[in-house]
Amino acid sequence: MKTMIRRNLKIYFRDKTSVFFSMLSVIIIFALYIFFIGDSISSELKFLPHPNRLMRAWMLAGMLASASITTSLGAYGVMISDRENKTIKDFYTSPVSRRQIAGGYIATSFIISIIMSIFTLLFGEIYLGLAGGAVLDPVTLLELFGVIVLSAFASSAIASFIISFLRSNSAFSAASTIVGTLIGFQVGAYIPIGNLPKDVQWLVKYFPCAHSAVLYRQLLMKQAIKENFANQPAGVLKELKEILGVVFVYDNKTASVWVSVVALLVTGLVFYLLAVLVLTRKEKEI
């Protein structure tokens, strides 16, 4: 399976176009913030001493949450090409089991999601540093890496389940476009969750990848929140956290960090199991 993973990684990173389009939603979030969203939201927070620092960290959290799912899905382009070119049939003639072959594709998606999320974090840190934001301390960076791994686990599981039903590059492109378009809304990266209609807010709160965004926001915005709300009433901070999706509130109860962690773990386990079952069953039909 290691050989399969190495082969898939080489093919993915060799195709620069595929890498670019798997990161397109992240680029769009960054561009929208720079040219549109940033100024409009920051203008509503003029009562704070450093609103831009707060919102830049919020933006980066959305970029990271989006990167996990779009790059996970993009990594499966290798599998779709293998199916369409019938290359996968050659693998089935080898002594490697079908579960190992499926596992190789799934592991590749997981690894690529981690790599590209780290790249996004590094880019964001450079941007925040140049823009006058606080550089993250080693402990926070370590915690962020843990969230990256957890987010990649859940996101690649969802992507593997989606991809288990696709067999052609055209279907894969359509699915990637739909996911890339919707993901920014689903993780609250384009518009703060509190500004969405109530029904849409519930869709976001029950979307697993949105819990990744919550964990990212709590870590990335921690220092900016201290700087901006030191002299503000606690009620103002509580309301803003809900609006920006720093915390999720269910039935007037604020969900703890562990709710998001468990949500991502359960999502990963369930969707990986479903994906492996579907993949192995479908490939037996080939």
N, C-alpha and C positions, 0 to 999 in steps of 0.2 A: 504493500500500500504506500510505502514511503516513496518508491519510484514513481508511482502514479501521481502523488502529490507534487513531487518535484517537476514532473512533466507538465502538469496542469498550471503550476505557478509560472513556469517559463513561457508557456503559450499565452497566458493572460497578460503578463507584463510586456511581452514582445509586441502585443497589439495595442499601440498607443491610443488608437481611436476608441477602443473598447474601454480602456482605463479612463479616458477623458469623459466619455458619456456616462460611465458609472459614477463619476464625481460631479456630473452636471448640476444635480439638485443642490449640492453644496456650494458650487460656484454661483448659482442663481440666488441662494439665500444671502451670500456675501454681497453680491452686486445690489440686490434689493435693499439691503440694510444701508449700504454706502450711499446710494442715490435717492432712496425714497423713505424706507421705514425708519431709519435711524433718527433723522431730524424730526419727523412727525411725532414719534413717541417721546423723544427727549424733550421736545417743546412742552409736552404735557407734564413734565417732571421738573419744571424750572425751579420749584421750591426746594429741590435738593441741591447740595453743593457740587456734586459730580455726577450728574445724570448720565453723561456719555459713557463713563466707566462702567456703570451698572448695565447699560444696554448693550455695550460691546461684549461683555461677558455673557449676557443673555443670548446674543446672536451666535456666539461660538458654541454654546450648548446646543442650539438648534442645528448647527452645522454638523456637530458630532453625532447627534441622534439620527440625522438623515443619512450621514455617511455609512453608518453601520448597515442599514438595510439595502441601500442602493448598490454599494460595493459587493455585498453578499450576493445579491441577485446578479450583478454584472459578472461575477466570477463563474456563474453557471453557463455563460456563453460558450465556454469550452465544451461542456457536456452536450449542449444543444448541437454544436457543430459536429461533434463526434457521432451523435445520433443521425444527423442529416447526411453526413458523409459515409455512414455505415462503418466508421472506424471502431465503434463500440463492439461490433460483432467480432472483430479481431481479438479484442480483450477477452471475450467469452470463450475463445478457443484456447486460451492460456490456462494454466493451473490455478489462477487466482479466482476465488469465489466471487459470485455476484454481489454479495454483501460487502466484500472488501473493495470492489470497484465502486459501488455506490458510496461507501465510506470515504474513498479517496476524493470523490467530487465534493462531498459534504465538508470534509476536513479542509479542502482547498478554499472553499467559500469562507469558512470560519477564520482561517489564517489571513486571507486577503482582507477581510473586514477589519481585523486587528491592525494590520499593517497600514491600511489607508486611513483608519481612524487616528492612529498615532501621527501620521503625516499631517492630517487635518489639525490635530492639537498643536503640533510644532508650528505650523503656519499661523494658527490663531495666536499662539504665544508671542511669536515675532511681531505680528500685527498689533497686539495689545501693548507690547513693550514700546514699539515705535510711536503708538498713539498716546502714550503717557499712562497706560494702565499698569497695575501692579504685576510683577513677575511672580509666578506661583512658587511656593516653597516646596522642597522635596517631598514632604509628607503628603501634601495635597496632590502633587503629581503622581505619587504612588497610589493614592486613593482613586485618582482619575484612571490610572491604568487598570485597576480592578473593575471599574465601571465599564471601561472599553471592552474588556474580556467578557463581562457579563452581558453587555449589549450585543456583542458579536455572537455570543452563544444563542440568544433569543432571535436576533435578526436573521442569522444564517439558517436557523431552523425554519422560520417562516418562509424564507426564500426557497429553501429546499422543498417545502411542501408545495409552493406555487409552481416551481419548476417541474415537479413530478408529473404535472398534467400537460406539459408542453413538449412538442416534438420537432418543431420547425423554427428556423431563425426568424421568420416573419411573425410567428406567434410570440416568440421570445421578445422581439423588438416592441411589439404592441404592449406586452405585459410590463416591460421595463419603462416604457413611456408613461403608462398609467400610474405605476408605483412612483416614478420620479416626479410626476405632476402632483400627486396627492400627498406625498409624504411630508412636505413642508407644512401643510395644513394639519395633518394628523398628529404631528409632534409639537404644534404650536410655534413654528419657526417663522412663518410669514406674518401672522397676526397673533397678538397675545390672547391666550385662551379666554380670559375674562371679557374680551371684546366680541367673542363669538356668541351666536344665539344659544340659549340654554340647551336645546336638544343636541346641537353640534358639540357643545362642551362635554356632554356625557359620552358622545362617541369618542372624543379625544381621550377622556379619562379612562375609558375601558380598552383603549388601543395599547397593546403591550409596549411598543417602541416609544410611546409617549412617557412611559415610566423611566426609560433611559434618559430622556430629556430632563425629567425632574431631578434625577440623581446628578446629572451634569450641572444643572443650574445651581443646585445647592452647594456644590464644590466651587464652581467657577465664580459665582456671584457672592461668595461668603465675605471676601475682603471688601468688595464694593458696597455691600449692604452695611458693613460696620462703618465705613467712611461716610455714607449718606444718611444713615438713620440714627446716628449717635444722639442727636438732639431732637428726634421726631417721636411723637406719641406711638406707643406700641400698636395701637389700632390702625394707624396709617401703614405701618410695616406689614401687619397681618393682611390687610386688604390688598396691598400691592403684590405680596407673595402669591395670593390667590389669582390675581389678574394676570400676572406674568407666568404662572404655571411653575413657580418655585416649589409649591406644595399643591397637592390635590385634596379637595374637601369632599367627603361623602356623607350625606345626611348630617351636615353641620359638624362633622368630626374630621379633623385634619389627619390624613394618613401619615404614618411614620415612614422612615426610610426603609424599614424592613418589609413594608407592604409592597414597595416598588421592587425590592430585591427578590422577594418570593414570587411576585408576578412574572418577572423575567425568567427566573429559574423554571417555574412550572411551564411557561410558554415554550421555552427551549426544549424541555423534556418531551412535552406532548407533541409538538410539531416535528421534532426529529423522529420520534417513533412513527408517526403517521407517514412522514416522508419516506423512511426506509421501507415500510410496509408497501406503500404504493409503488415505489421505485422497483423493488425486487419483484413484485407481482407483475408489473407492466413489462419489465425486461424479459421475464420468462415467456411472454407472448411473442417476443421478436423471433 
